[in-house]
């Protein structure tokens, strides 16, 4: 049975490695360049963890449960009830230091910013998206949400570059095509918007 377990573990590691590999990667730097190096954290004998591994790596899974329970979910509840205090930013900062590509927390950060929340004494919002892409440059989920953030922040040129990068890596992803369609619609490029909308609908996106 030991050999079977060993083979299963090797298989899991190989599948995981394949899933994380991608020819498309986010460029090395974005934005103003004022963010400085990504802040490394130590957690249970290791550094920051890759959110994508939460279902196959026990350390990551345990870490995600902890930070979500005591930080991410508290931030979510506060934002959804209109509370935009410094404590919300503190919780999001904690989550994203431990897992820079935590896609749910990045989405909450964008939601917090759009609701009028302030960075307070924490890094600028854009830094978290830059660090997320630096930490996991082949995570197209982070690239997509960064594209949405920069679009809504008015940096449409960078948003377009990021949408193009994500679409090159995953051209048939329904949600990605839907959001790219909305982006091009906002830019009055209706032909491109229609093209991406058709792919999104064909993929079952409502």
N, C-alpha and C positions, 0 to 999 in steps of 0.2 A: 504493500500500500504506500510505503514511503516513496518508491519510484514514481508511482502514479501521481502522488501529491506534488513531487518535484516537477514532473512534466507539466502538470496543470499550472504551477506557478510560472514556469518558463513561458508557457503559452500565453498566460495573462500578461506578463511583462512585454512579450513581443507584440501582442495586440495593442497594448497601451502605447508602446513606442511608435507603432505604425500610425495610430490615431493622432499622435501629437506632431508627426512629421508633416511638413508642407513646404512646397517650393516657394510659396508666397510668404513674405515676411514684411512686417512693418518696418519702414525706414528707421535708422538708428536714432534720429532726433526729430522732435517736433516743437512747434511753438517758439517762444522767445529764447529758450536756452537758459532761463534764469532759475530753473527748478533745482539744479544741482544733482548729485548722484542719488539714486534710489536708496531709501533708508532700509537697511537690512535689519531683520529682527531674528531673535533666537527663540525657537519654540521646541520644547522637548528634544533637545539635542540637535536640532536642525534649523535651517533658516526659513525664510518665507516659503509658503507652499503654493503649488499650482492648483488652482480651484478645480481644474478639469479632472484631477486625480482623486477626487473625494470619494468615489465609489470603489476604487481599486487599491488605494493605499490607506492602511489603517491609521497612520499618523495624520494624514491629511483629513481623512473623514472625521477623526476625533477633533481635530483643530477647527474644522468648519462648524461642527455641532456647537462647540464652545463659543466661538466668536459670534455665531448667528444667534445663539440663545441670549448672550449677555450684551451684545452690541448691535448687530445688524437688525434684528427684529425690533429692538427698542427704537432705533432710528426710523425704521419703517412706520411704526405706529405713530411716532411723533410727527413725521412729515404728513402722514395721511390725516392727521387731526389738526393740521395747521400750526404745529409748534415748531418754530425754527430757531430755537435757542442754541447756544454754543455747545451744549451737551450732545446735540444731534451730530454736529460736525466732529466732536470728539469720538463718538461711536463709529462713525464712518471712517475716520482716520485710523482708528484702532484696527478695524477689519481690513482695510486696504494696506496697512503696513504688514500685516500677517499674510495676506493673500492679495497681492497687487492686481491679479486678474480675476478677482471675485466679481463676476459679471452682475450679480444682483446688487451688490453694494455700489458698483459704478452706475448702475441704472438709478439707484436711489440718490446718489450724489447729483446726477443730472436733474432729477426731479426736485431735489432740494434747491439747487441753483435756480431753476426756472420758477420756483415758487417765491423767490426773493430771499432765500437764505444767504448768509454771508460766510466767508471763510474764517472770520474772526482772526485768531492768531495762528491758524494752521496754514499750510501751503495753499497756493492758488488752486482753484478747481482743476485747471488744465494740467497741473503737475501730476495729478492722480491718473489721468488718462495717458500721459506721457510715460509715467512709470509702469503702468499696466502693460503698455505695448513694448517697453524695454524689457520687462520681466518675461513676457511670453510673446515674442514677436510673431510667432506663427499661430496665435490664437485669434482667429478671424471674428470671434464673438466680441472680443475687446476692440478690434479694429472697427467693427460695425458701430458699436456704441460710441466710440470716439468720434466717428464720422457724424453721428447724430448730434453729439455734444457741440462739435465745432460748427456744424450747420446752424444750430439754434443760437450759437454765440456770435454768429455773423462772419465766421471765417469759412466762406463757401468754397474757396479755392482748395483749402486743405481738406474740407469735407468731401469734395468731389474726388480728390486723389485717394482718400481712404475708402470711399465707396467702390472706386474702380479696383483697388487692391483686393478688397474682400470679394467682389464679384468675380475677379479672375480666379481666385482660389476656390470659390464655391458658386458657380454661375447659375445653378438652379435652385438655390435655397429660397423657399417661398417668402419668409419674413424679410430676408435681406433685399430681395427684389421689390417687395412691397415698400420698404423704407426708401430704397433708391428711387422708386417711382414717385414717392411723395417729394423727395428732394428735388428731382428734375421738374416736377409740376410746379414747385415753389419758385423755380428758376425760369418758368415759362417755356421750358423745353418740352413741349407736349408730346412730340414724337418719341423722345426717349422715355418719358413717363409712361406712355401707353405700352411701349415695348416691355418695360419691367413689370407693369401691372399685369400684362397677359401671362407672363411667366409665373408671377405670384398666384394668380387665380388658377392657372393650370396645375399648380402644386398644391391646391386646396386651401390657400389662404383666403379667409372670408373678405 
